[in-house]
Amino acid sequence: MSFSSPHGRPLRAGLLLAGIVLVAANLRPVITAVGPVLPLMGADTGLSPAALGLLAAVPVAGFGLVSPVVHPLAERFGMERVVLAAMIVLGVGTVVRSLPGSVAPLWVGTGLIGASIAVGNVLLPVAVKKDFPLRLTVVTGVYIAVQSVFAGLASGFAMPVAAASSWRVALGLWVVLVALAIVVWLPRLRSGREVRVVTHRPRPTRGAPVWRSGLAWQVAVYMGLQSTVYYTLVNWLPTLEHDTGVSPVAAGWHLFLYMFAAIASNLAAPALMRVGGDQRFASTLMPVLMITGMVGLVLAPGLVVLWVVLVGLGSGGSIVIAMSLVGLRSPDHPTASRLSSMAQGVGYGSAAAGVLLAGVLRDLTGPGPLLLLCLAGVTVAQFVLGLGVGRNRVLPG
């Protein structure tokens, strides 16, 4: 399969793809490594479950707060510069979060991590739309599959590394991957092909058509619903399993399995999105898989591996669909940038609220199936919305 881009030779296309993939690889490990070591963090820092829920919500809140300003930053400074700056901030935040001592660096570093990841979340779909317009869904599936691989590795190895050293080392070691992404991204700045996400037509009210569009809101809410389920499970699934007697290490590996089940769905989603001539089949199939898995975890917890795989398959496909819809519903990459900023601002803002409420709910109700049942309800709403957002339509340019 060719990944050739409109910008030149296959070698250049390969370098463009490598940059996208390595940036994508850094957008999840620093988050998914947290869930398995959350009990250790609480014991070490004295943070309550509600406080840990707030801490887990900080990066997702950062996505929601920063996403709306990413498009103006890309217009002003260029996409390549903004992504590079975000990777540098991500590296700094990863190191700061792991510093010993008071809990202040933990909060500050987590905030920096959320802000920097927001930039990558918004601009990677724009980069794909610009560099690989004819392979949009395939390249999106590839980079999200790589994202899932590293998310899974982070969740699977977090507890073993923490047991051998400390939770701070388990979270901080990912700065090495950040450094590699910076090195591979740098040639984009030297190539003279920096992308400023602008249009040549004056638009005094440029953002209004997107924020007033019902289609844009469908994309944004679909993004928010799948993100709420994903980030809540990433942060709380190991703890929920530990409540039922599963060891912390086994719970961490179950999260690892969840991530790797998502990879198969990441890669299959582009083909599923072509079934029936639009995206309705894929955008409703994924919520059905997740609902089945979450209800199964409540009713038959002894089959945890099966249910985790089903939820992972649904979650992995959902994120590819949500990210692909940004490009598929946009006529050009400037519109894609505006839609991406809006969708991820709204989507991750609601996801942050969901993660925070999960911690509060656990504080109020203690161990039990209520959280999983609430997430199943969120996924039912995703199914209903998929019937509308999956129809082939495009925003005005």
C-alpha positions, 0 to 999 in steps of 0.5 A: 500500500502506497502512502505517497503524499502530494509533496514529492518523492516516496522518501519525503512521504516516509519522513512526513509519515514518520514525524506524524507517527512519532508525535502520535506515539507520545500522545497517550503513554504519559496518560495510560501509565498513570492508571495502573500506578494510581493506588501507589500514587495515592499511598505515596502522596496521601491524595484521596480518590477524589483528588486522584480523580481530579489529577486524572482529569487535569490532562483531559481538561487541558485538552478542552481548554487548549484545543480552541486556541491551537488553530490561531497559534497554527495560523500565527506561527505555523503548524510545524513550529507549534507541534515542535513547541508542544513536544518540548513542553511535553518533555518538560512536563513529563520530567517535572511530574516525576520530580520527588518532594511535594505534590506541586510538581505532580500537578504542574507537570500534569498540567503541562502534559495536558496542554501539550498533548492538546496541540498534537491532538488538534494538529495531527488530523490537520497534518494528515489532511495536508500531507496525505489527503488521498489516504486520510482514513488509512494514515489516521488508522495507522497513527492511532494504531501506533498510539495504541501500541505505546499506550498499551506498553505504558499501561502494561509495564507501569506496575513492573517498572514501579515495583522495580523502582518507583512510580515516578520512574515508571511515569518519567521514562517516557521522556526518551520517546518525546526526545526521539519525536523532536529529533524526527520532527525537526527536519520539517522546519528546515525543509521550508515547507512550514504549513500555516493554516490559513485561507486566502479569503478574508473571514472576519468571523472565521470561527462562526460557521463551525460553531454554528454548524449542527454537523460540527456539533455532532462531530464534537459530541461524538468525540466527547462521548468516546473520549469520556469512556476511553479516559475514564477506563484508562484511569479507573479500570485497574482500580475497579478490577483491584476492588474485585480481587484482581492483583494490581499487576494483573489489572495493569496487564488487562489494561495492556490487553485493552490497548492492544485489542484497540490496535486491531480495531484501529487498523480495521476501522478505515475499511469498516468506514467504507461499508454501506457507502458512509460511516454509519455502520462503523460509527454504531458498531463500535458503541455496540461492542463497548456496551456489550463489554461493559455490561459483561464486566458487571454481569460476568466478571469471571470472563474479564478478558473477553469483556476487556477485549470487546471494550478495547475493540469498540474504543479503538475503532471509535477514536479512529472514526472520531478523528477521521470525521474531522477530515471527512467532514471538512472540504480543506485543511483550514476548515479541518483545523477549525473543526478539529479545534472545536471538536476537541475543545468540546469533546475533551472538555466533556471527557474531563468532566466525566473523568472527574465525576468518576472520581467523585462517584467512587468517593461517594459510592465506593466499590461497585458496578455503578461507574461501569453502568454509567459509562455504558449509558454514555456509550448508548448515547454515542450509538444514537449520535453515530446514526447522524454523524455517520452520514456523508456530509461536508461543512461549507469551506 
